[in-house]
Amino acid sequence: MANSAQARKRARQAVKQRTHNVSLRSTLRTAIKKVQKAIVAGDKTVAQAEFTQSMSIIDSIADKKIIHKNKAARHKSRLSAAIKAL
């Protein structure tokens, strides 16, 4: 456990920030799954609509450094390629 007041405060802040990051990461996964679900269904128009929405979510989460920018680019690239393959 933290001994100084500063360390106790940082521990409290870390817990609060972690819960916020977990919810953002969950939002990211949900957005990706929506696109993948539309791809599996074979509906290209719905998949593209979901992809445009999820792109902004992926970029915003990468900007907040919840995930690395290269991971965000990889997700966008693979989803885009899957949509083009439909």
N, CA, C and O atoms as a GROMACS GRO file, in nm:
protein
  344
    1MET      N    1   0.085  -0.119   0.000
    1MET     CA    2   0.000   0.000   0.000
    1MET      C    3   0.089   0.124   0.000
    1MET      O    4   0.203   0.121   0.046
    2ALA      N    5   0.034   0.232  -0.053
    2ALA     CA    6   0.108   0.356  -0.063
    2ALA      C    7   0.129   0.418   0.075
    2ALA      O    8   0.040   0.414   0.160
    3ASN      N    9   0.247   0.475   0.096
    3ASN     CA   10   0.279   0.530   0.227
    3ASN      C   11   0.259   0.681   0.234
    3ASN      O   12   0.214   0.732   0.337
    4SER      N   13   0.291   0.753   0.129
    4SER     CA   14   0.277   0.898   0.134
    4SER      C   15   0.139   0.939   0.083
    4SER      O   16   0.070   0.863   0.015
    5ALA      N   17   0.102   1.061   0.116
    5ALA     CA   18  -0.028   1.113   0.073
    5ALA      C   19  -0.034   1.121  -0.079
    5ALA      O   20  -0.137   1.092  -0.140
    6GLN      N   21   0.078   1.161  -0.139
    6GLN     CA   22   0.083   1.172  -0.284
    6GLN      C   23   0.063   1.035  -0.350
    6GLN      O   24  -0.009   1.023  -0.449
    7ALA      N   25   0.127   0.933  -0.295
    7ALA     CA   26   0.115   0.799  -0.351
    7ALA      C   27  -0.026   0.744  -0.331
    7ALA      O   28  -0.077   0.673  -0.418
    8ARG      N   29  -0.090   0.775  -0.218
    8ARG     CA   30  -0.228   0.731  -0.197
    8ARG      C   31  -0.320   0.796  -0.299
    8ARG      O   32  -0.410   0.730  -0.353
    9LYS      N   33  -0.299   0.925  -0.325
    9LYS     CA   34  -0.382   0.995  -0.423
    9LYS      C   35  -0.362   0.934  -0.562
    9LYS      O   36  -0.459   0.912  -0.635
   10ARG      N   37  -0.237   0.908  -0.600
   10ARG     CA   38  -0.209   0.850  -0.730
   10ARG      C   39  -0.274   0.711  -0.743
   10ARG      O   40  -0.322   0.675  -0.850
   11ALA      N   41  -0.276   0.635  -0.634
   11ALA     CA   42  -0.340   0.504  -0.637
   11ALA      C   43  -0.490   0.519  -0.660
   11ALA      O   44  -0.549   0.442  -0.736
   12ARG      N   45  -0.553   0.616  -0.595
   12ARG     CA   46  -0.696   0.642  -0.616
   12ARG      C   47  -0.722   0.683  -0.760
   12ARG      O   48  -0.817   0.636  -0.822
   13GLN      N   49  -0.639   0.772  -0.811
   13GLN     CA   50  -0.657   0.818  -0.948
   13GLN      C   51  -0.638   0.705  -1.048
   13GLN      O   52  -0.708   0.698  -1.150
   14ALA      N   53  -0.543   0.617  -1.020
   14ALA     CA   54  -0.516   0.506  -1.111
   14ALA      C   55  -0.637   0.414  -1.120
   14ALA      O   56  -0.670   0.366  -1.229
   15VAL      N   57  -0.703   0.389  -1.008
   15VAL     CA   58  -0.821   0.303  -1.009
   15VAL      C   59  -0.932   0.367  -1.092
   15VAL      O   60  -0.997   0.300  -1.171
   16LYS      N   61  -0.952   0.496  -1.073
   16LYS     CA   62  -1.058   0.567  -1.145
   16LYS      C   63  -1.027   0.570  -1.296
   16LYS      O   64  -1.116   0.548  -1.378
   17GLN      N   65  -0.903   0.596  -1.331
   17GLN     CA   66  -0.863   0.602  -1.472
   17GLN      C   67  -0.874   0.465  -1.538
   17GLN      O   68  -0.911   0.454  -1.655
   18ARG      N   69  -0.841   0.360  -1.462
   18ARG     CA   70  -0.848   0.225  -1.517
   18ARG      C   71  -0.992   0.188  -1.553
   18ARG      O   72  -1.016   0.131  -1.659
   19THR      N   73  -1.086   0.221  -1.466
   19THR     CA   74  -1.226   0.189  -1.495
   19THR      C   75  -1.274   0.265  -1.619
   19THR      O   76  -1.351   0.211  -1.699
   20HIS      N   77  -1.229   0.388  -1.635
   20HIS     CA   78  -1.266   0.467  -1.752
   20HIS      C   79  -1.207   0.405  -1.878
   20HIS      O   80  -1.274   0.395  -1.981
   21ASN      N   81  -1.080   0.364  -1.872
   21ASN     CA   82  -1.014   0.302  -1.986
   21ASN      C   83  -1.079   0.169  -2.024
   21ASN      O   84  -1.091   0.136  -2.142
   22VAL      N   85  -1.122   0.094  -1.922
   22VAL     CA   86  -1.188  -0.035  -1.948
   22VAL      C   87  -1.317  -0.013  -2.025
   22VAL      O   88  -1.348  -0.088  -2.117
   23SER      N   89  -1.392   0.090  -1.988
   23SER     CA   90  -1.518   0.115  -2.059
   23SER      C   91  -1.492   0.161  -2.202
   23SER      O   92  -1.567   0.124  -2.293
   24LEU      N   93  -1.387   0.240  -2.223
   24LEU     CA   94  -1.354   0.282  -2.359
   24LEU      C   95  -1.310   0.164  -2.444
   24LEU      O   96  -1.347   0.154  -2.561
   25ARG      N   97  -1.232   0.074  -2.386
   25ARG     CA   98  -1.186  -0.044  -2.458
   25ARG      C   99  -1.305  -0.133  -2.494
   25ARG      O  100  -1.308  -0.194  -2.601
   26SER      N  101  -1.402  -0.140  -2.404
   26SER     CA  102  -1.524  -0.217  -2.431
   26SER      C  103  -1.602  -0.155  -2.546
   26SER      O  104  -1.656  -0.227  -2.630
   27THR      N  105  -1.609  -0.024  -2.550
   27THR     CA  106  -1.676   0.046  -2.660
   27THR      C  107  -1.607   0.014  -2.792
   27THR      O  108  -1.674  -0.008  -2.894
   28LEU      N  109  -1.476   0.011  -2.791
   28LEU     CA  110  -1.398  -0.023  -2.910
   28LEU      C  111  -1.432  -0.163  -2.960
   28LEU      O  112  -1.457  -0.183  -3.078
   29ARG      N  113  -1.431  -0.258  -2.868
   29ARG     CA  114  -1.459  -0.397  -2.907
   29ARG      C  115  -1.599  -0.413  -2.961
   29ARG      O  116  -1.621  -0.487  -3.056
   30THR      N  117  -1.695  -0.343  -2.900
   30THR     CA  118  -1.833  -0.349  -2.947
   30THR      C  119  -1.844  -0.294  -3.089
   30THR      O  120  -1.914  -0.351  -3.172
   31ALA      N  121  -1.776  -0.183  -3.116
   31ALA     CA  122  -1.781  -0.122  -3.249
   31ALA      C  123  -1.723  -0.217  -3.353
   31ALA      O  124  -1.778  -0.229  -3.463
   32ILE      N  125  -1.613  -0.283  -3.320
   32ILE     CA  126  -1.551  -0.377  -3.413
   32ILE      C  127  -1.643  -0.497  -3.437
   32ILE      O  128  -1.656  -0.544  -3.550
   33LYS      N  129  -1.706  -0.546  -3.330
   33LYS     CA  130  -1.794  -0.662  -3.344
   33LYS      C  131  -1.916  -0.630  -3.429
   33LYS      O  132  -1.964  -0.716  -3.502
   34LYS      N  133  -1.967  -0.507  -3.421
   34LYS     CA  134  -2.082  -0.469  -3.503
   34LYS      C  135  -2.047  -0.478  -3.652
   34LYS      O  136  -2.126  -0.526  -3.732
   35VAL      N  137  -1.928  -0.431  -3.687
   35VAL     CA  138  -1.885  -0.437  -3.827
   35VAL      C  139  -1.867  -0.582  -3.868
   35VAL      O  140  -1.911  -0.621  -3.976
   36GLN      N  141  -1.803  -0.662  -3.784
   36GLN     CA  142  -1.780  -0.802  -3.817
   36GLN      C  143  -1.910  -0.879  -3.832
   36GLN      O  144  -1.921  -0.968  -3.917
   37LYS      N  145  -2.009  -0.844  -3.751
   37LYS     CA  146  -2.139  -0.910  -3.759
   37LYS      C  147  -2.206  -0.878  -3.893
   37LYS      O  148  -2.266  -0.966  -3.955
   38ALA      N  149  -2.195  -0.753  -3.936
   38ALA     CA  150  -2.253  -0.715  -4.065
   38ALA      C  151  -2.180  -0.782  -4.181
   38ALA      O  152  -2.241  -0.817  -4.281
   39ILE      N  153  -2.049  -0.801  -4.166
   39ILE     CA  154  -1.970  -0.868  -4.270
   39ILE      C  155  -2.011  -1.014  -4.281
   39ILE      O  156  -2.028  -1.067  -4.391
   40VAL      N  157  -2.027  -1.080  -4.166
   40VAL     CA  158  -2.067  -1.221  -4.166
   40VAL      C  159  -2.207  -1.237  -4.226
   40VAL      O  160  -2.235  -1.335  -4.294
   41ALA      N  161  -2.294  -1.139  -4.199
   41ALA     CA  162  -2.429  -1.144  -4.255
   41ALA      C  163  -2.427  -1.124  -4.407
   41ALA      O  164  -2.522  -1.161  -4.476
   42GLY      N  165  -2.320  -1.064  -4.458
   42GLY     CA  166  -2.306  -1.045  -4.602
   42GLY      C  167  -2.372  -0.919  -4.654
   42GLY      O  168  -2.391  -0.903  -4.775
   43ASP      N  169  -2.407  -0.828  -4.563
   43ASP     CA  170  -2.475  -0.704  -4.602
   43ASP      C  171  -2.371  -0.592  -4.615
   43ASP      O  172  -2.326  -0.536  -4.515
   44LYS      N  173  -2.333  -0.563  -4.739
   44LYS     CA  174  -2.223  -0.468  -4.762
   44LYS      C  175  -2.261  -0.326  -4.723
   44LYS      O  176  -2.177  -0.254  -4.668
   45THR      N  177  -2.384  -0.283  -4.749
   45THR     CA  178  -2.423  -0.144  -4.718
   45THR      C  179  -2.426  -0.121  -4.567
   45THR      O  180  -2.379  -0.018  -4.519
   46VAL      N  181  -2.481  -0.218  -4.493
   46VAL     CA  182  -2.483  -0.206  -4.347
   46VAL      C  183  -2.342  -0.212  -4.292
   46VAL      O  184  -2.308  -0.138  -4.199
   47ALA      N  185  -2.260  -0.298  -4.350
   47ALA     CA  186  -2.121  -0.311  -4.304
   47ALA      C  187  -2.045  -0.180  -4.324
   47ALA      O  188  -1.968  -0.138  -4.237
   48GLN      N  189  -2.066  -0.116  -4.438
   48GLN     CA  190  -1.998   0.011  -4.463
   48GLN      C  191  -2.047   0.121  -4.370
   48GLN      O  192  -1.968   0.203  -4.323
   49ALA      N  193  -2.177   0.122  -4.342
   49ALA     CA  194  -2.232   0.221  -4.249
   49ALA      C  195  -2.175   0.202  -4.109
   49ALA      O  196  -2.136   0.298  -4.043
   50GLU      N  197  -2.170   0.077  -4.065
   50GLU     CA  198  -2.112   0.048  -3.933
   50GLU      C  199  -1.962   0.079  -3.931
   50GLU      O  200  -1.909   0.125  -3.830
   51PHE      N  201  -1.896   0.054  -4.044
   51PHE     CA  202  -1.751   0.079  -4.051
   51PHE      C  203  -1.720   0.227  -4.038
   51PHE      O  204  -1.625   0.264  -3.969
   52THR      N  205  -1.799   0.313  -4.102
   52THR     CA  206  -1.773   0.457  -4.092
   52THR      C  207  -1.793   0.506  -3.948
   52THR      O  208  -1.720   0.593  -3.901
   53GLN      N  209  -1.892   0.450  -3.879
   53GLN     CA  210  -1.912   0.488  -3.739
   53GLN      C  211  -1.798   0.435  -3.651
   53GLN      O  212  -1.748   0.506  -3.564
   54SER      N  213  -1.759   0.311  -3.675
   54SER     CA  214  -1.655   0.252  -3.591
   54SER      C  215  -1.519   0.314  -3.617
   54SER      O  216  -1.434   0.315  -3.527
   55MET      N  217  -1.495   0.366  -3.738
   55MET     CA  218  -1.366   0.430  -3.766
   55MET      C  219  -1.342   0.548  -3.673
   55MET      O  220  -1.231   0.565  -3.622
   56SER      N  221  -1.444   0.630  -3.650
   56SER     CA  222  -1.426   0.745  -3.562
   56SER      C  223  -1.403   0.700  -3.418
   56SER      O  224  -1.325   0.761  -3.345
   57ILE      N  225  -1.471   0.594  -3.378
   57ILE     CA  226  -1.452   0.541  -3.242
   57ILE      C  227  -1.310   0.487  -3.226
   57ILE      O  228  -1.244   0.514  -3.126
   58ILE      N  229  -1.264   0.412  -3.325
   58ILE     CA  230  -1.129   0.355  -3.320
   58ILE      C  231  -1.025   0.466  -3.314
   58ILE      O  232  -0.930   0.459  -3.235
   59ASP      N  233  -1.041   0.568  -3.398
   59ASP     CA  234  -0.945   0.678  -3.400
   59ASP      C  235  -0.944   0.755  -3.269
   59ASP      O  236  -0.837   0.791  -3.220
   60SER      N  237  -1.060   0.781  -3.212
   60SER     CA  238  -1.065   0.859  -3.089
   60SER      C  239  -1.001   0.782  -2.974
   60SER      O  240  -0.934   0.842  -2.889
   61ILE      N  241  -1.021   0.652  -2.970
   61ILE     CA  242  -0.961   0.572  -2.864
   61ILE      C  243  -0.810   0.561  -2.883
   61ILE      O  244  -0.735   0.557  -2.785
   62ALA      N  245  -0.765   0.557  -3.007
   62ALA     CA  246  -0.620   0.557  -3.032
   62ALA      C  247  -0.559   0.692  -2.996
   62ALA      O  248  -0.447   0.697  -2.945
   63ASP      N  249  -0.632   0.801  -3.021
   63ASP     CA  250  -0.582   0.934  -2.984
   63ASP      C  251  -0.567   0.948  -2.833
   63ASP      O  252  -0.479   1.020  -2.786
   64LYS      N  253  -0.653   0.881  -2.758
   64LYS     CA  254  -0.646   0.884  -2.612
   64LYS      C  255  -0.542   0.787  -2.558
   64LYS      O  256  -0.523   0.777  -2.436
   65LYS      N  257  -0.476   0.714  -2.648
   65LYS     CA  258  -0.369   0.619  -2.614
   65LYS      C  259  -0.419   0.502  -2.530
   65LYS      O  260  -0.344   0.447  -2.450
   66ILE      N  261  -0.546   0.466  -2.550
   66ILE     CA  262  -0.598   0.345  -2.487
   66ILE      C  263  -0.543   0.224  -2.562
   66ILE      O  264  -0.507   0.123  -2.502
   67ILE      N  265  -0.536   0.236  -2.696
   67ILE     CA  266  -0.468   0.137  -2.777
   67ILE      C  267  -0.365   0.211  -2.862
   67ILE      O  268  -0.374   0.332  -2.880
   68HIS      N  269  -0.268   0.137  -2.914
   68HIS     CA  270  -0.164   0.197  -2.995
   68HIS      C  271  -0.220   0.234  -3.132
   68HIS      O  272  -0.312   0.170  -3.182
   69LYS      N  273  -0.164   0.339  -3.191
   69LYS     CA  274  -0.214   0.386  -3.321
   69LYS      C  275  -0.197   0.282  -3.430
   69LYS      O  276  -0.278   0.275  -3.523
   70ASN      N  277  -0.093   0.200  -3.421
   70ASN     CA  278  -0.074   0.095  -3.521
   70ASN      C  279  -0.179  -0.015  -3.507
   70ASN      O  280  -0.221  -0.073  -3.607
   71LYS      N  281  -0.221  -0.043  -3.384
   71LYS     CA  282  -0.327  -0.142  -3.364
   71LYS      C  283  -0.458  -0.090  -3.421
   71LYS      O  284  -0.535  -0.166  -3.480
   72ALA      N  285  -0.483   0.039  -3.403
   72ALA     CA  286  -0.604   0.100  -3.458
   72ALA      C  287  -0.601   0.092  -3.611
   72ALA      O  288  -0.702   0.059  -3.674
   73ALA      N  289  -0.486   0.122  -3.669
   73ALA     CA  290  -0.472   0.116  -3.815
   73ALA      C  291  -0.491  -0.027  -3.865
   73ALA      O  292  -0.550  -0.048  -3.970
   74ARG      N  293  -0.440  -0.123  -3.790
   74ARG     CA  294  -0.453  -0.264  -3.829
   74ARG      C  295  -0.599  -0.307  -3.829
   74ARG      O  296  -0.645  -0.375  -3.921
   75HIS      N  297  -0.674  -0.267  -3.725
   75HIS     CA  298  -0.817  -0.300  -3.719
   75HIS      C  299  -0.892  -0.238  -3.836
   75HIS      O  300  -0.972  -0.305  -3.902
   76LYS      N  301  -0.866  -0.112  -3.862
   76LYS     CA  302  -0.936  -0.043  -3.971
   76LYS      C  303  -0.902  -0.107  -4.106
   76LYS      O  304  -0.990  -0.124  -4.190
   77SER      N  305  -0.777  -0.142  -4.124
   77SER     CA  306  -0.734  -0.202  -4.250
   77SER      C  307  -0.800  -0.337  -4.273
   77SER      O  308  -0.847  -0.366  -4.383
   78ARG      N  309  -0.803  -0.420  -4.171
   78ARG     CA  310  -0.860  -0.554  -4.186
   78ARG      C  311  -1.011  -0.548  -4.207
   78ARG      O  312  -1.066  -0.625  -4.287
   79LEU      N  313  -1.078  -0.458  -4.135
   79LEU     CA  314  -1.223  -0.444  -4.155
   79LEU      C  315  -1.252  -0.393  -4.295
   79LEU      O  316  -1.345  -0.441  -4.361
   80SER      N  317  -1.174  -0.296  -4.341
   80SER     CA  318  -1.193  -0.241  -4.474
   80SER      C  319  -1.172  -0.348  -4.581
   80SER      O  320  -1.249  -0.357  -4.677
   81ALA      N  321  -1.069  -0.428  -4.564
   81ALA     CA  322  -1.040  -0.533  -4.661
   81ALA      C  323  -1.153  -0.638  -4.662
   81ALA      O  324  -1.188  -0.690  -4.768
   82ALA      N  325  -1.208  -0.667  -4.546
   82ALA     CA  326  -1.316  -0.765  -4.538
   82ALA      C  327  -1.442  -0.712  -4.607
   82ALA      O  328  -1.516  -0.788  -4.671
   83ILE      N  329  -1.466  -0.582  -4.593
   83ILE     CA  330  -1.583  -0.521  -4.658
   83ILE      C  331  -1.564  -0.520  -4.810
   83ILE      O  332  -1.658  -0.547  -4.885
   84LYS      N  333  -1.443  -0.490  -4.854
   84LYS     CA  334  -1.416  -0.490  -4.998
   84LYS      C  335  -1.431  -0.629  -5.058
   84LYS      O  336  -1.469  -0.643  -5.175
   85ALA      N  337  -1.402  -0.730  -4.980
   85ALA     CA  338  -1.411  -0.868  -5.028
   85ALA      C  339  -1.554  -0.916  -5.044
   85ALA      O  340  -1.578  -1.017  -5.110
   86LEU      N  341  -1.650  -0.845  -4.986
   86LEU     CA  342  -1.791  -0.886  -4.996
   86LEU      C  343  -1.840  -0.875  -5.140
   86LEU      O  344  -1.956  -0.906  -5.168
   0.00000   0.00000   0.00000
